[in-house]
């Protein structure tokens, strides 16, 4: 039923570069610094906006318990008192080798995804940059209340070879548009259709049974 | 590694429903109040209701297989009425004895005799004996009629004496530990001998010629149930020392002369067969030497420091010998209200009723017939001293032979009864009643220490178990307990219930699983030692068939439901471990983990387990057979357990993987924002809380405002709490995991859709089960009787009920139309439930209500028919409750 209004479209591109013929094969070698790779793709159908650009990692257990708690919420909520002495839950990413406190500390911050992407549209052989908004991708409450950005210039050392080979992961970029019920999800539609028609069939069967043996006890 | 283990322990310990114990305790405690509060148990005579001494046995009341009942005061009223006496072989029957009214206070005139044959001297001796041989006290009071005196075990019987007596005290009360004694004293009074009281060791009697006689009371040889007699030693004003003894015939006959016995035995036996309690009266003239010796021995025994009881007993036995029999009395003890109906209902419910009494066999037997424990076609198997006495052989051999014979009859030749299925009404198999007396029983239980002993016991037990009713007469109190113990420890350890009113029942009340005391006339010992105390025997029916049945169903459902709801609570968390690198990451927030069993899902099940009536009480009382459906712990067996476990597994899997499929694309909102693991857990938890609560709502047949309040209140509280918990930065929390998770979840349409889908899908099989389940039992026999009544019986019915019926038949045709509509609806249930979730419970309620009305209508009709006398041959309850004209 969701298909009525908006056509959900998703495009997934793998850029891990494990395969030899991949354009990003060079980037799978961790020794290579400052690696760039370019993926070219065509869109057959029109993606009705707004289109969202996601990155995806597989085999990456974000919900690992020790990983999930390895952060200092006070630091993240902008309490500068905790900048000098990060919470112990951040260990082993509390202090760097020179015993300076790490801000933001912990595995979560340490594993921040830092590949950078530029999206071009090729118009008549020329690359035209497609602007990425980057706004409103976090929950408003998370962004404004729970994790207030401290007035510190964020770390800006963009690498673009986020390592995934060590845990056998894959890196993907996803283009997706959304409807009123979110991104593309076949499960809900299918489930509703199957269960709905099942119920319909059952009710018809029961109606027939009922019409045929109206009061079976009476006989 | 060990910390991992501990973490998993913490994570999964919720599968053990610790809170269940608390809820069960609360259910039992609060549930016992419902018995105390039951207005049907309130008795206007004693101005008291039921008393619950333990809250632990409510559900056992629904599992009773054996009922051991006392006779006197339990099956009968213990309201004794002097019927007749027999003096020296001649019968004396009072004119007004047959009239029902308390015809005591009628005459003071000459004894009305049927055959004036006994000598006057004998008569007077007998009446004096009645007046002297007792422990009755006179309570003289100016009040109209004091209902009860203080003091634990005494009862005042109030009685007006007609003006023929020229005494200042017009009204007097007698106080005695046993109502028999009062009846006897009153009986003597009716024949002209009035006991005036005991004053400083002298008993005063007003004799026929209105002369006061004085007797010095020298000794009282107290009554005890083992000796079954009591005596007094008095000195008359003439100087003669007399011993008067009264007691059960079996204990008196061996102590008097043979030729006297023969004259009186006939009367005693006839009286006993009529259901009267008989006592024999004997006397002995003590010579001065005899008395001195007896006096010395009695004093010595009374002062003995060791084995006083035994020594006293020995002296008593020694003194009470060589007496001469003067007569016998017959006292009637009327049946309790609805005793027969109650016993019939208990038997209909599949319980075996055993009567354990200290009375004579004939008396007890006639009571059993009166209570319909024995029916006309019941074949009685008798194992008593009478049947055992055989000139040729020793008792042991005869016992062995009889046991084998009865065993063959009742056990081997009986049609095999399938285990668990007790005999149905329609089956034509022979009913057996078993009668055993104390002497034979002690032979079976504790006689020879040989190996055959246990064999006898087994044979005996098997015979008893195959009989519909067992009567044990001439029992000592300890023997009663012995019997209860034997049955209690028999194969399958059946639940036993003892009911009694007197101190002699205490041992069996304590021995049985459930002990019930009747607030009768023999004091409070039974009540104080019981688990439940009832004012009347008739209340036992409701206690077992309604309260017991309901509490069993409630507690069974409670326990199963607890395991189920914890299984589908923890299963998703378990499954989640496979998706988080086995890192013991909890799926639900700590607050949810803690509050699930305490706040979100505890109240509905508690309310259910207190208020549920899956079948209306009236129906339960009218159809005793329903009790059999839950017999042998039917609801806590493998099948229901598997059902609940499978349901829990199904729900758990559905919750987890349903949401898992949804999270294949975690962008659940129209702004493209993604949802994380806490959102995942919260969605699962929301589905969980709603499903388990609605599942209970589907199971609830009896809705009260409390059910509505706690069920919808719990859900509302969950929503409110989640908003509140996620809406604030709590200063005491280090991680604000759920910050705005719930609100964000609700702003996602997909989340809503998946929650609704999963809840419906979880409950769908349940609904289908309700629809497809073969109509079984009386609660689903909706349409048949009404249609039957409407279609078939219109001519006769309209004749019987001219106007009121037509209006009510209109009402019932309306009801039947409604039920048809409800049926149509329920056939379309799966479909329409998608549109309207609230419908199924209400539909059920309609059926329930309708059924109750139907039942009422049925009973009304039945009553009407009885009144009309149209009741046909099918006087017995019909198997399926259909009435045959």
Interface residues (C-beta under 8 A of the other chain):
Chain A: X10 X50 X52 X54 X61 X62 X63 X64 X65 X66 X67 X68 X69 X73 X136 X137 X138 X139 X141 X142 X145 X146 X176 X178 X179 X180 X181 X182 X183 X184 X185 X187 X188 X191 X192 X195 X196 X199 X200 X202 X203 X206 X207 X209 X210 X215 X217 X218
Chain B: X579 X580 X581 X583 X584 X585 X586 X658 X661 X662 X664 X665 X666 X667 X668 X669 X670 X671 X672 X673 X674 X676 X677 X729 X734 X735 X736 X739 X740 X744 X748 X749 X750 X753 X754 X757 X760 X761 X764 X768 X771 X775 X781 X783 X784 X787 X823 X824 X827 X828 X830 X831 X832 X834
